[in-house]
Amino acid sequence: MLKIAIDAMGGDFGPEPIIDGLIAALQNNNNFTAIAVGDESELKALIPQQFEHRIEIVHTDDIISMHDSATDALKRKESTIYKAIELVKEGTADAIVSAGHSGASMSLATLRIGRIKGVSRPAIATLMPTSENQNTLVLDVGANVDCDAKNLFEFAIMGQAYAKDVLQLDDPIVGLLSNGEEESKGNEVTKEAYELISKIPNFAGNVEGSDIFKGTVDVVVCDGFIGNILLKTAEGVADTIGQILKKNLKRSLISIAGAVLMRKVFKSLKVRVDYAEYGGAPLLGVKSPVIIAHGKSNPKAIKNAIFQAINAASSNLNEDIEQKLNLYK
């Protein structure tokens, strides 16, 4: 049975939404147990008696806050994220979910759990909604600000493997984010990366930003600087559209009737762009699954992040990444 380590204190709102999400995951899946890392007295008060046998608590009251430096996490071995990462490193747990300091999670996972053989740099991947009934996996979205062509090639391999093994997509198509579809477009790094990624099957070539939301390809590769700007821009646009719609719905019979008719549409749209539907972002390239959830995660987001961790831990993802890196290097 799989065992998932949970950084139970790292989120913006304390342990309550994290434990609530864990309980929801346990209610929906009988094939895993959890190790919650945090203040034992606080956590025990939140865990219903019927779930106590499925949740082990590892006590610590040191929390890496969002204001702390990521490098502090390497020294603070009693912190929740350090102890949770160590559980995975030691093999006590199969995967980790954390809504805490993302920089600390990335640094500790890379240094303590270690990278898959052949991976130069792990990458954070995230799912973006599209106009079709699917999502686009984008990576990197923040782990690596500066990347060379080899890094982008590795991201393509990792993203395609994740889409196939975890998202269960048949023959996922990969695109390289650039400022035009033509092979000649892009900077020197993307042009060199184009040549490297051309070795792998189902490479669609360069794609533009709009292709991400059209669902033209299944995986989009970029460096973490561009990817993080893309992610934050998309979140801002979705929020702005919602605010504009609210402010411009005037209280007339026509607008009220229209609002009633559009309610289901708006509800569906909210589901598609809500990060809670996807749970968290996998850190690809490390030896065990690491899911980085949003600091403001609600119980639904934590539940889905745990399901992501379970799916990744149950797959042959790491073996496939290593094999494909060897095959196409």
C-alpha positions, 0 to 999 in steps of 0.5 A: 500500500502506498504511503504519502507524506504530507507537509501538514503545516506549510499552507497559508491557512495552517493545517485545517484545510490540509487535513480536511483535504487529506481526510477527503482523499482517504474517504475516496481512496482506500489504497494509501495511508498518510504520514502528516508532518507537523504539530502533533497536538494541532493535527490530532485535534483535526483528525476524526477518530475513524481515520487515526489508523490511516494517518501517522503523525511525525511531530515538529513545530518548525515551519518554513514560512513564505518569508524565509529564504529557500536556503534556510530549509537546508539548515532547518532539519526539524522543519515540516518540509525537511522531515517530510522530504526525508521520509521520502528519501529514506523510503518510508513514504512513496511521495510527498505533497506540500502547500508550503514554501515552493522554493524550499520544497524544490531545493530539498527535493533536488538535494535530498531525494536526488535527480533521476539519472540523466536529468540536469534540472528538475522542472515544475509542470502545470496543467492549463485549461483549453477550449477543448475538453482537455488540458495542456501540460506546460513546463517549466513554470518556475523552477529554472529561470535560465535554461539551455537547449539541453534543459528544454530537451529534457523538459520535453522528455519529462513532460511527454512521459508524464502526459503518457504515464500519469495523465494517461494520454495516448501518444502525447504531442509536444510543442516548443514555445516560441514567438512564431511557428516557423522553425527559424523563429525564436532565440538561439536557445530555442533554435538549438532546442528545436533540433534536439527535441526533433529527435523525439516522436510526436514533436509538433515544432514551435507553438505560440502562446495561444496554442496552449489554450487551444489545445493544439498540443498536449505538452508545451516546453519553455524555460521557467522565466517565461513559464512563470510569467505565462502562468501568472498572466493566465491566472490574472486574465481569468480573474479579470474576466470574472470581475468584468463580467460581474461589474457589467451585469446590469440589473435589468430583466434582460441581463437577469435572464441572461445571467440565469441562462449563463450560470451553468456556463460560468460554473463550467468555466470556473471549474476549468480554470480553478487550480483546485481541480488539478491540485498541484504542480508535479516537480518532474525529474526527481527520484520520487513524486513531489507535488507542490500545491498552491499556498492558498490551497483549499481541501479540494486542492489538497485532495487532488494533489494527493491523488496526483501523487498517488497516480505518479507513484503508481506509474512507471514515470521515472523509469520511462524518463530515464529510458527515453533520455538514454534513447534520444540523447 
